[in-house]
């Protein structure tokens, strides 16, 4: 395996490890706070993790060009859905934080 392939595989493994850490944090927050944003973020992270796993498949299985193109198309769909859910979840989380922030200022009699 040449150096470029090793670096590529290492980056995929690092990405998958990051996804596992993020997913565990999101699930912990979901259990604690039960807010919709954490559902969206966890689901988006799961789709991104599937995308990363699909990216590693060619390292372990020899595929024809046609199969690689199909794999890339399916992986790209998972990535796109993961991105959309991640943005939606982050937006939802920021909105909720803003609501809580405004409420806390209203309770204390201060202005934002």
C-alpha positions in Angstrom: 0.0 0.0 0.0 1.6 3.3 -1.0 1.8 6.3 1.2 -1.1 8.2 -0.3 -3.5 5.2 0.2 -2.3 4.9 3.8 -3.0 8.6 4.4 -6.3 8.4 2.7 -7.3 5.4 4.9 -6.0 7.1 8.0 -8.1 10.1 7.3 -11.2 7.9 6.8 -10.5 6.1 10.1 -10.0 9.5 11.9 -13.3 10.8 10.4 -15.1 7.7 11.6 -13.6 8.0 15.1 -14.7 11.6 15.2 -18.2 10.6 14.2 -18.4 8.1 17.0 -17.3 10.7 19.6 -19.8 13.3 18.2 -22.6 10.7 18.2 -21.9 9.7 21.8 -22.0 13.4 22.9 -25.2 14.0 20.9 -26.9 10.9 22.4 -25.9 12.0 25.9 -27.3 15.4 25.3 -30.5 13.9 23.8 -31.0 11.7 26.9 -30.4 14.7 29.2 -32.4 17.4 27.4 -34.7 15.5 25.0 -34.6 18.4 22.5 -35.3 17.8 18.8 -32.0 19.4 17.7 -30.1 16.5 19.3 -32.2 13.9 17.4 -31.4 15.8 14.1 -27.7 16.0 14.9 -27.5 12.4 15.9 -29.2 11.3 12.8 -27.0 13.5 10.6 -23.9 12.1 12.3 -25.1 8.6 11.6 -25.6 9.4 7.9 -22.1 10.9 7.9 -20.6 7.8 9.5 -22.3 5.6 6.9 -20.7 7.8 4.3 -17.3 7.3 5.9 -17.7 3.6 6.1 -18.7 3.5 2.4 -15.5 5.4 1.6 -13.4 2.7 3.2 -15.0 -0.2 1.3 -12.6 0.1 -1.7 -9.7 -0.5 0.7 -11.0 -3.9 1.6 -12.9 -5.1 -1.5 -11.9 -4.8 -5.2 -14.7 -3.2 -7.2 -15.2 -2.7 -10.8 -15.4 0.9 -12.2 -19.1 0.6 -12.5 -19.5 -0.6 -8.9 -17.2 2.2 -7.7 -19.4 4.8 -9.5 -22.5 3.3 -7.9 -20.9 3.2 -4.5 -19.9 6.8 -4.9 -23.4 7.9 -5.8 -24.9 6.1 -2.8 -22.3 7.5 -0.5 -22.8 11.0 -1.8 -26.6 10.6 -1.1 -25.7 9.6 2.5 -23.3 12.6 2.8 -25.9 15.0 1.4 -28.6 13.9 3.8 -26.1 14.0 6.7 -25.1 17.5 5.8 -28.7 18.7 5.6 -29.6 17.1 8.9 -26.5 18.5 10.6 -27.3 22.1 9.4 -31.0 21.7 10.4 -30.0 20.3 13.8 -27.5 23.0 14.4 -30.0 25.7 13.4 -32.6 24.2 15.8 -30.0 24.1 18.6 -29.0 27.7 18.1 -32.7 28.8 18.0 -33.4 27.0 21.2 -30.3 28.5 22.9 -31.5 32.0 21.7 -35.0 31.4 23.2 -33.4 30.3 26.5 -31.1 33.3 26.5 -34.0 35.7 25.9 -36.0 34.0 28.6 -33.2 34.3 31.1 -32.8 38.0 30.4 -36.5 38.5 30.7 -36.7 36.8 34.1 -33.8 38.9 35.5 -35.3 42.1 34.2 -32.2 42.8 32.0 -32.2 43.6 28.3 -30.2 41.6 25.8 
